[in-house]
Amino acid sequence: MSNKTIAVVTGGAGDIGRAIASALAETHDIIFVVDIDRSKLLKTPGEISERGSHGVNKFMTCYCDITKEEDVANMAKSVSSHGRVRTLINNAGATNVGSLGEMTPTAWKGDISLNLNASFFCFHAFEESLKETRGSVVNIASGNGLGVFGNPAYSAAKAGLIHFTRSIAVEYGKFGVRANCVAPGTVRTGAWKEKAAANPGVFDEAMKWYPLQRGIEPRDIARAVAFLVNDELAGAITGICLPVDCGLIAGQPALARTFGQSDNY
């Protein structure tokens, strides 16, 4: 069995996934980029390599529908043929329905399937490998899992993902496995820019709710993930949910100004 250090990043062909893969390349020998979008997946190693300092051969791609348990098992078998997985990043996620009033049972099941169940499938598939390597899991949750910002099924799934992370941390700590969450605010990605097409100023309008008065970039998420999986820097950290949200969950300046009756906020 190879002694190479291997990381797996789901949703790896997206903006956040590519940033995470690039950051992990600093400390891992092989990064498996897993995604359901074949066309983006094929371009991903080259695009990451062009933007960073690592060769294209460091990144391997794997097509997989992670909402299907059998597909995940086959993906894990393919990855494991290269060695034991040290790091699992459950990054894939999406939502399309903004309110309960618009929600259908099918849409609800779809959001729960992708944003919660799929992360369990992936963890289950790599469980033994992570135990053997005393590895690390980082689940990409969301500020929606900590407060109500619309998208109810997505939010419920992300809240469940946070608790699932704690369950891993408590049960698998005896094997040296660490599990943590990163909870982003609104990240400037291609997917969000497409959603904002009807209102090009939506990001600027949203900034009044963020204490740091700026949006979150994919590299912000990647740096948090790289920190959490680093045993030297974060070896005693497990079971936490780290908001990377420019202060959104801490509080909103606009509300503080209203209730505090002070322009200092």
N, C-alpha and C positions, 0 to 999 in steps of 0.2 A: 504493500500500500504506500502510495506517495506521501511524503512529508510536507508537500506544498500547502501553504496556507490559502484556504479557499473561502470566498464570500459569495453569497447568493443575494441578488437584489431583484425583487419582483417589481413589476411596473418600471423596469429598468430602462425602457426606451423613451420614457417621458422626460420632461425637463428636470424634475426633481430626482428621478431615478438615475439619469446620466450624471448629475452632479454628485450624487452619493457614490456611484461606481468610481468616478474619477478620484474622489477623496479617499476611498478605501484602497485604491491602487497603491497608495503610499505605504501601506502596511500589510498587503496581501499579495500572494503570488499569482492567483487567478481570481478574476471576478466573473461570475456567471450572471449575465444580464437576461432576465426572464420577462417575457411580455407576450401579449396576445396579438399585437399589431406587427404582422410579418414585415411589412414594408419599412416601418420605422426601425424595427429590430435589425434588419440587414445593414442599415446605415449607421447604427449606434457605435460600434467599435471604432470606426473611422472618425466619427464626429468627436468622440471623447478624446481620441488620440490627438487629433488636430488642435484641440483646445488645451490639452495638458502636456505633460512631459513624459508620458508613458507610451510604449509601443502598442500597436493595435493587437498584437498577439497576447497581450495580458488579459484581454477581454474576450469571453466566449459567450455566444448567444444561445438561448434555448426558448423555442416557441412553446407556450403552454397556456391553456385556459385554467387558471388556478381555482375557478369555482367548481371544477370537476375533480373529485377525489382521485379517480383513476389516472387522469392526466398528470396530476401532481405527483402521484407515485411513480409514473414513468419518467417524469422530469427528474425526480430525485435519484432514480436509478442511473440515469445518464450522467448526472453531475457527480454522483458518488463513485463512478468508474474512474474519476480523476483523482480521488482522494477524499479525505474526511472534511466536512464543512465546519469551519471555525466560526463563521459569522452569517447570520440570517437576518436580512432586512425585509420585513413585510411592508412594502411601500405602495403596492397597487391599490387604487381606490378611485371611486367616481360616484357622481350622483346627478340626477336630472330633474327630480321633482322637488319643488321649493316649499310646499306646504301640505299639511294633512288634508286640507280640503281638496287638493288635486291628486292625492295619493290613491293608488289602486292596490289591491292585494298583490298583483303581479309585480308592480314596481317596488313595493315594500320588500318582498322576498328577494328581488334582484339586488337591492342595496345591501340587505343583510348578508346575502350570499357572498358578494364581492368584498365588502368592507369588514366583515367579521369572520364568517365561516372559512373563507379562503386562507386566512392567516393561521387558523387552527390546522387546516389540511397541510400547510407548508411546515408548520412546526412539528406536527405529527410525523411527517415524512422524514425530517432530518433530526428527530429527537435523539436517536442513538448516537449519531455522529456528533451532535453538540455535546452530549454527555462525555464521549470519548475525548473530545478536544477541550473540554471545560470552556465551551464557547459562549457566544453572546448573541442575544436576540434583541433587535430594536424594531418595534412596531410603530409605524407612522400613523398616529391618531389624528386629532384635529382639535382646534379650539371649540369646534361644534360638539365635541364629546364632553366639554366642561361647562358649556352654557348654551343658551338657545339663540341661534343665529340663522334660523331657517333650515330647510332640508332635514325634516324630522327623522326619516328612516336612516339616512346617512349618519345623523347625529346619534341616534340610538345605537347604531352599529359601532361607532367610534367610542362611545361610552363603554360599550361592552368590550371593545378591544383593550381599553385601558385596564379594565378589571381582569381580563384574560392575561395581560402582561403581569399583573401582580400575582396571579395564580401560578404562572411559570416561575416567577422569582421565589415564591415561598416553597413550592414543591420541589424544584430542581436545584435550589441553592446548595443542597448537600452534595450535588455532583459537580459543583463549581460553575454551573451555568448561571449567567446573569441575564436578566431581561428588563428592558426599559422601554419607555415610550417617548416619542417626540410629538408634541401637539402644535402644529403650525397654525398661524393665522392665515389670512389671505395671501397666497404666494403668487407672484407675477410669473405665470406660466402661459404657454400657448393655449392651453385648454381654457384658462380663465379669460384670456384676451378674446377668445371666440365668443364666450358667454357675454362679454361686455360690449359686443359689437353694437347692440341697440342703444347703449349709453356709454360712449367713449370716455366720459368723464367720471365713471363710477369709481375708479381707484382714487382719484384726487378727492372725490366727495367722501370716501370712506376714511381718509387719513385723519379727519377730525376725531375719530374714535380711538386712534392709536396714540398713546403717550409719546412715542418716539417720532410720530408724524412722518412715517415712511412705511412703505410696503415691505414684505418679506421676499427675499430672493432665494432661488433654489440653493445657492451656495451657503446661505444661512442654515438651511436644514442639513445640508451635507456636513458642515463643520460640527454641528451638534451630534450627528450620528457618529462621525469619526472620533469624537471625544468619548462618547459613551461606550464604544467597542474597544477602546484602548485600555488594556489592563493596567498599564503603568499610571495612567491619569485617572481612571475611573474604576479601578479594581474593587473598591468598596461600595460602589453604587449599584443598586439593583432594586427593582420594583417601583421606580419613580416615573412620573409623567412630567417631562420637561417642556413647558410652553416655549415655543420659539415664535413669538407673536407681537414683538415690538410693544409689549405691555398691555395688549387688548384685554386679557383676562384679569389683570390687576385692577383695572378701572378705566373709565372713559373721562377724559378731561372735560368734554362738553357737559356731562352730567354733574361732575364735581363743581364746575363753575355755577351751575344752576342751584344746586343744593347748598353749596358753600357760600353762595352770593359773593364770590370773589373772582376777579379777573387774573389772579395769580396762577390759576390752573390753565 
